[in-house]
Amino acid sequence: MAVNELSYDDIKLTFDIEEESIESEDSLIFQKRIELALKKLTEVSSYDHNLFISGDLSRDDKFTIVNILKNLSKNGDKLWDYCYVNNFKNPKQPKIIKLKPGDGKEFKRLMDDLVDYLVKSVPNVFESKEYEERIQTVIKHYDEQYKKLYDELQKKANELEFVVKFSQMGVVINPVVAGRVITERDFANLSDEMKKEIENRRKELEKHIEEFLDKTRQLDKEKQDKLKKINDEMSLFIVSPKIDEIKKRFSYNNDVSDYLDDVEDYTLKNIAIFLPQKNQGFPFFQVPNRYTEYRVNLFVDNSKTNNTPVIYDENPTYYNLFGKLEKQAYFGAFITDFTHIIAGSIHKANGGYLVVDAINLLINPGVWDTLKKSLLSRKSIIEEFTEKYGIIASETLKPQPVELDLKVVVIGDAFLYELLYEYDNDFKKLFKIKTDFDYAIPKKESITTKYIAKIDEYCKKKQLKKPDISGYEALLKYSCRLADDRKKLWAYMDDVFDIVKEAQVIAKSDKLSYSDIKLAIDEKKFLRDLIKEKLFEMIDDGQIIIDLKGKKIGEINGLSVIQFGDFSFGRPNKIVARTYIGKDGIVNIERESKLSGRIFDKASHIIAGYINSTYGYNKTLSFSASLSFEQSYSMIEGDSASVAEVLAILSSLAGVGLKQNLAVTGSINQNGVVQPIGGLNEKIEGFFEVCKLTGNLEGSGVVLPSKNLNNLILNDEVEDAVKKGIFHLYAIDTIDDAIEIFTDIKAGKLLKKGFEKDSFHYLVDRRLKKINEMIKAENQG
């Protein structure tokens, strides 16, 4: 079987980049699922078809989603202005009024004009000469009536020989005897006959006094009615025409008409509040704002909103999202009124779309629960957070709820979606559209062009130096590396933008070159690779034993990846296998020591399956093998060392040495087919660096699965070493390919009587037969 060594042409990465500038589109690059989901969101009118986008989108991507939604729904036919107004019947429960866009501002202005008009007009009318004359005419008329009744009463009192006086204490009646007003003492000295006569006359007088009082009360009522009528006529003359004007302006809205009826009724009853107040006292004892009850709180103003509102709330706290009741400090107390009801993002997005991050919804107290309730009830209740959850019960306003008609787009991690879907029944009911952000997009010419345009647009917006053609090539290669695919680009462009920003301080010219971008990437790695440096120093010093020369039986260099946050690197691991007579089969020391994960353990069983199926065609396999990762003291997981483990075991059985200047990565199935693995580039570069550091680079190389060829995006130094023939890469499809590369011996095919003579498999098979014979002989003996 021919060895498939990769050439420089096989691994180099090329890009077709046009020099002319391309306009950036306000869209996501090749995110067809998200585009379809947003389209469905705008077309399905049902309130429960909200959208969850799974993925770590950048801030720019989120604003792009906002713009896509705006473009998909331009009509804005659900737009309204919302105003909170005083509830004259119950001031603690302000009313909400919904108006056409722009009418809210006009309504507020007209109500402010009404107050200004009343402040000026009421004093002018009620302090006018005409008003005074009408009032005085009524007062004069009734004063005359009072006097007439009083004179008649005094005349009757004289006839009955009494003196009648009126005071704050009431009516005082004193009898007159012999032309003289007598006192209580004088009255006591009178004869009984005289006393009786006086009492009889008093009773008759009291009837006249009662009649007098009844008539004066009636006169007072008539007087007050007439004065009120004059005041009402004057008030109506001032108030009604102005109210009617406002009603006419908003004739389409019954809520405005009902509210203005309450305003008119309240004003007519309280017209005196617009008159100058006498004896006002000290100014600082006055209420902060006069005539607040007439004001309009323009809660949501859509006068300048031409299209459907789309709001991205970056900080959805409870009050930012659902509004609040602001309070003012006043003489040591906090007061509020309906003019201090502040709208939240959910109200500003009403009639449109609200975009929020899932993690922020969940970490801010009370936000997720309140959002669900608001969407399910289609109403937003503005209330204090402490009151909502019963923490502090205080007297406050209870504004009328706002009717909601909006959709919500939640952007978050796939893990959060799984949690919510599994444990939150309301989430299932409300978010019936779900899609994912594709982190890797095809490296087609049209998409690459758009990708470059995005970078170009970013540089323009941030006023940064732009890359030249070579700089774009370096960025695209970096993007492919992030996507871990030669045919894909990394969709999370923030990572690419970071390199552009960091290269600004490196570039000496007005454009970013290939070397500028490369140096920025190298510096980014250098800042994170201290652990790798220390580990490789230990290898160079011989503290970690890695053999890179000659051949050794049962020993091979496997490759692993170590990850720290967003930084990962590859390192070689010495894998050693020892075989001997026994019936234990393959004993994996890592597994027995409980230093391996489930995938690693599964791979161990697959290795056993491969060996048993390959060599157990005509016999029962009886042998023991111990397998270990030397100088490994932490948990091992994954199956990418399967090929290396098989080679080590078979080498020990065959007694054939394996090349130590090569390392191998790849997993296998039970048929010996090599399967792709992850972290390929880091593994190759890690082994390359170790070989270079120890002076063993010439002739070294890595054996890798051929199905991983699309993942090969190596750094320039490794590519150059391959080009010069210093470092080698071998692609394999089966374990037999690896055998031939590591041993220079033909793997061998299984014939009717066994494996081809003198082939590698023949040597393994012969050893296994000898072990079987020795075990049988021992058992018989």
ABEGO torsion letter per residue (X at the ends): XBBBBBBAAAABBBBBBBABBBBBBBBBBGBAAAAAAAAAAAABABAABBBBBBEBBBAAAAAAAAAAAAAABAAGAABBBBBBBBBAABAABBBBBBBBBGAAAAAAAAAAAAAAAAAAAAAAAAABAAAAAAAAAAAAAAAAAAAAAAAAAAAAAAAAGBBBBBBAAEBBBBBBBGGBBBBAAAAAABBAAAAAAAAAAAAAAAAAAAAAAAAAAAAAAAAAAAAAAAAAAAAAAAAAAAAAAAAAAAAABAAAAAAAAAAAAAAAAAAAAABBBBGAEBAAABBABBGAAABBBBABBAAABABBBBBBBABBBAAAAAEBBBBBBBGGBBBBBAAABBBBAAAAABGBBBBBBAAAAAABBGAAAAAAAAAAAGBBBBBBAAAAAGABBBBBBBBBBBBBBBBBBBBBBAAAAAAAAAABAAAAAABABBBBBBABBBBBAAAAAAAAAAAAAAAAAAGBBBBBAAAAAAAAAAAAAAAGBAABBBABAAAAAAAAAAAAAABABABBBAAAAAAAAAAAAAAAAAAAAAAAAAAAAGABBBBABEBBBGBBBBBBBBBBEABBBBBBBBBBBBBBBEAAEBBBAAAAAGABBAAAAAAAAAAAAAAAAAAAAABBBBBBBBBBBBGBABBBBEAAAAAAAAAAAAAAAAGBBBBAABBBBEBBBAAGBBBBBBGAAAAAAAAAAAAAAAGAABGBEBBBBAAAAAABBBBAAAAAAAAAGABBBBBBABAAAAAAAAAGBBAEBBBAAEBBBGBAAAAAAAAAAAAAAAAAAAAAX
